[in-house]
Amino acid sequence: MTKLIKSKSRVQKHGEVFTPDWMVKMMLSEPAIQAKLKDIRATFFEPSVGEGAFVTEILHQKLNHVDEISNKSDWIENALWVVASIYGIELLTDNLIIAKQNLIEVLIEHYQNFYQKELSRNTDLYKSARYIIDNNIVQGNALTYLNNSNELIVFSEWDKREDKVRQLQFTFKSLVEHDFNAFSLDRQLELLDENKSLSDEFIKITKVYKNKFLGG
């Protein structure tokens, strides 16, 4: 059974109450959301990630679809596009660390079930997934748009060109100012005209960790 609180003091100070797994599944069962979960590139955003109840279930369900439509030659690329489609903000650092680890463990489980072998941390898949997660699931306060360093919360958009990708940077505040929708970033990303390119080079998404903008 999922614990709904860690301590009374955290509830009082941060309003921290975790969503039970059954409620997460129920909320994601809506037909419109299920349609998005079967779209590899459809983006999802969670403004209060916690330990990752929503984002990990979203990843799990999207990877279920990847498992169904992929073969051994394209599963890895499809899986990375799914990872790149999930965004989130978490205020508390301890939760953030757990959420990121939970996400990578969901990916590992699907990989190992699909390929029937272990996933090494030395693979391009593992390194790129960690890099994307570090860019997409970030520390900050969704109400103030700021992180612990008092800087604007920044995400990365993964600009796809054929079979390659370029990493663009945008702020969470810019999304809010463009009529941000709580579940999908697609339309807002299209509206942004001030995205800062972190790299003019388009590379394979399996090699995106080589950008090393986060020191990855």
TORVEX-67776 format. One line per 10 residues: number of its first residue (from 1); for each residue y, x, z of C-alpha. Coordinates in Angstrom, 3 decimals. Layout:
NUM = Y/X/Z  ...
***
This chain:
1 = 0.000/0.000/0.000  3.448/1.319/-0.977  5.796/1.995/1.955  8.996/0.005/1.520  11.138/2.223/3.776  11.023/5.823/4.994  13.123/5.272/8.108  15.559/2.766/9.549  18.310/5.378/9.480  17.900/5.848/5.709
11 = 18.087/2.091/5.213  21.258/1.924/7.291  22.899/4.961/5.700  21.806/4.596/2.064  20.403/1.075/1.772  17.105/2.680/0.752  14.323/0.123/0.300  11.537/0.790/-2.207  10.294/-1.841/-4.653  6.593/-2.693/-4.175
21 = 4.274/-1.935/-7.104  3.382/-5.590/-7.685  7.044/-6.498/-8.094  7.629/-3.613/-10.510  4.749/-4.819/-12.690  5.967/-8.412/-12.517  9.510/-7.464/-13.551  8.215/-5.381/-16.454  5.939/-8.203/-17.629  8.822/-10.117/-19.210
31 = 8.108/-10.546/-22.974  11.364/-8.882/-24.087  10.680/-5.859/-21.896  7.051/-5.674/-23.020  8.267/-5.525/-26.624  10.468/-2.543/-25.736  7.585/-0.851/-23.944  5.736/-0.838/-27.263  8.646/0.914/-28.965  8.357/4.690/-28.523
41 = 12.078/5.327/-28.908  13.381/2.293/-26.947  15.298/3.643/-23.959  15.113/2.542/-20.321  17.451/3.341/-17.455  16.986/3.054/-13.675  20.224/3.476/-11.646  18.387/4.008/-8.351  15.160/5.848/-9.095  13.879/6.319/-5.560
51 = 10.465/7.957/-5.774  10.054/6.626/-9.291  8.328/3.249/-8.991  9.977/1.800/-12.085  10.251/4.913/-14.255  6.637/5.964/-13.659  5.312/2.489/-14.470  7.482/2.392/-17.589  6.136/5.783/-18.626  2.574/4.677/-17.893
61 = 2.875/1.517/-19.976  4.647/3.275/-22.846  1.969/5.969/-22.862  -0.691/3.253/-22.960  0.861/2.261/-26.285  0.949/5.890/-27.425  -2.755/6.171/-26.579  -3.448/3.169/-28.817  -1.445/4.218/-31.878  -1.877/8.004/-31.878
71 = -4.459/10.471/-33.068  -5.031/13.979/-31.779  -2.490/15.424/-34.196  0.484/13.279/-33.188  -0.153/12.180/-29.580  1.824/15.073/-28.069  4.939/14.444/-30.145  4.773/10.690/-29.534  4.317/11.256/-25.810  7.375/13.519/-25.639
81 = 9.521/10.923/-27.405  8.408/8.443/-24.752  9.349/10.874/-21.969  12.740/11.368/-23.650  13.332/7.600/-23.683  13.397/7.217/-19.880  16.583/7.861/-17.877  17.434/7.569/-14.222  19.773/8.480/-11.367  18.767/9.113/-7.755
91 = 21.127/9.812/-4.884  18.702/11.520/-2.495  17.314/14.910/-3.485  13.957/14.513/-1.747  13.305/11.299/-3.662  14.406/12.948/-6.898  11.877/15.761/-6.536  9.063/13.286/-5.876  10.065/11.035/-8.779  10.060/13.912/-11.253
101 = 6.664/15.055/-10.044  5.295/11.522/-10.288  6.480/11.322/-13.891  4.822/14.569/-14.906  1.605/13.503/-13.178  1.524/10.283/-15.220  1.896/12.351/-18.384  -0.856/14.758/-17.292  -3.220/11.881/-16.523  -2.731/10.318/-19.949
111 = -3.064/13.658/-21.730  -6.288/14.516/-19.934  -7.762/11.068/-20.565  -6.825/11.225/-24.239  -7.921/14.793/-24.993  -10.590/15.041/-22.302  -9.319/18.418/-21.117  -6.859/19.758/-18.560  -3.192/20.247/-19.363  -1.998/23.781/-18.679
121 = 1.483/24.401/-17.313  1.829/27.106/-19.956  1.692/24.630/-22.856  4.680/23.549/-24.934  3.949/19.941/-23.950  4.193/20.618/-20.232  7.292/22.835/-20.519  9.118/20.426/-22.834  8.233/17.414/-20.696  9.565/19.111/-17.559
131 = 12.731/20.118/-19.399  13.347/16.603/-20.727  12.688/15.026/-17.322  15.140/17.440/-15.678  17.809/16.367/-18.174  17.059/12.634/-18.017  16.292/12.038/-14.323  19.248/13.420/-12.408  20.893/13.512/-8.994  23.968/11.398/-8.502
141 = 25.615/8.224/-7.281  25.573/5.470/-9.908  28.518/3.747/-8.196  30.869/6.735/-8.272  29.458/8.373/-11.458  29.399/11.679/-9.557  26.690/14.066/-8.380  26.535/16.125/-5.187  28.758/18.759/-6.791  31.456/16.100/-7.301
151 = 30.988/16.404/-11.061  30.400/13.576/-13.518  26.730/12.687/-13.953  25.549/14.045/-17.293  22.531/13.066/-19.386  21.104/14.304/-22.656  20.573/12.293/-25.804  17.749/13.535/-28.009  19.158/13.257/-31.534  16.198/12.893/-33.920
161 = 16.333/14.147/-37.500  13.034/13.639/-39.304  10.524/15.579/-37.192  13.093/17.603/-35.239  15.580/17.013/-32.434  19.000/18.198/-31.289  20.169/17.895/-27.689  23.479/16.099/-27.119  25.291/15.676/-23.824  27.027/12.542/-22.540
171 = 28.286/11.248/-19.195  26.987/8.218/-17.331  30.588/7.043/-16.918  31.010/6.911/-20.696  28.053/4.523/-20.898  29.515/2.202/-18.268  32.804/2.147/-20.130  30.942/0.952/-23.229  29.506/-2.221/-21.655  26.433/-0.532/-20.225
181 = 23.232/-2.610/-20.229  20.913/-1.967/-17.256  17.716/-1.790/-19.272  18.533/-0.343/-22.700  20.725/2.587/-23.731  20.165/2.250/-27.489  23.338/0.384/-28.412  25.524/2.391/-26.081  24.287/5.709/-27.444  25.167/4.515/-30.928
191 = 28.709/3.656/-29.786  29.474/7.024/-28.267  31.604/9.230/-30.481  32.315/11.929/-27.923  28.812/13.285/-27.409  28.933/17.023/-26.943  26.306/18.966/-28.844  24.521/21.481/-26.649  22.888/22.948/-29.721  23.663/22.680/-33.427
201 = 20.093/23.634/-34.174  17.422/21.014/-34.744  14.059/22.074/-33.369  10.653/20.540/-32.779  10.632/18.364/-29.681  7.595/20.347/-28.515  9.858/23.421/-28.368  12.905/21.767/-26.802  12.452/23.642/-23.523  13.562/26.795/-25.345
211 = 17.128/25.438/-25.259  17.107/26.511/-21.590  20.380/24.720/-20.778  19.012/24.033/-17.319  17.500/27.448/-16.985  14.094/25.960/-17.809
***
